[in-house]
Amino acid sequence: MTGFIAGLLGLRRGPWEMLASALIAIGVVMLMQPFSLWLYSYSFIVTLVGTVMFIVVSHFRE
């Protein structure tokens, strides 16, 4: 776990891409769930933030 946090603080590509991918996955799950209108309402924003984040962090150093 400390390697993951050190990678985030060191602006390494791997941990940030993992975090961005998790945001995209969470956004898709929020989009497909039938229980909460609030989750559905914010699913597009969460997916969009994850996608933009993934594009940005793909330019970080390895």
N, C-alpha and C positions, 0 to 999 in steps of 0.2 A: 504493500500500500504506500509506503514512503517513496518508492521509486515512481509511482504514478503521480504523487503530489509534487515530487521534485521535478518531474518532467513537465508538469503544468506550469510550475513557477519558472522553469528554465526555458519556457516557450519551445518545447520540442514538439515535433509533428505528431508522433504516435499517440500520446495521451489526449491531445486536443482533438485529433480526428476521431478517437474513440468517444469522446464526450459529444462531439457534433453528431456522430452516428446515433448515439443514444437519444439525443434530442429529436432527431428525425424519426426514430422508431417510436418514441413516446408520442409525438405528434400524430403519427399514423394510427396508433392504438386509440388515442383520444378521438380521432375522426370516426373510427369504426364502432365505438361503444354506444349502446342504445340507452344508457341510463341517465346521463347528466347533460343538460343543454349547455351548461357553463363550460364543461370540458369540450364539447363539440364546437362551441363558439370560438374557443381559443386554440383549437387544433391547427388551423391554418397558420396562425402566427408562430406557434412553436415549431412547426415543420419548416416554415420560411426562415426563421432564425437559425435552425440547425443547418439548413442548406447553405445559407450565406456564410455561416461560421465555417462549414466544411470547405468552401471555396477559398476563404481567407487563410485558414490554417494549412491548406495544401501548399502554401508558399513559405511556410516556416522551414527552418533547417531540420535535417534528419536528426 
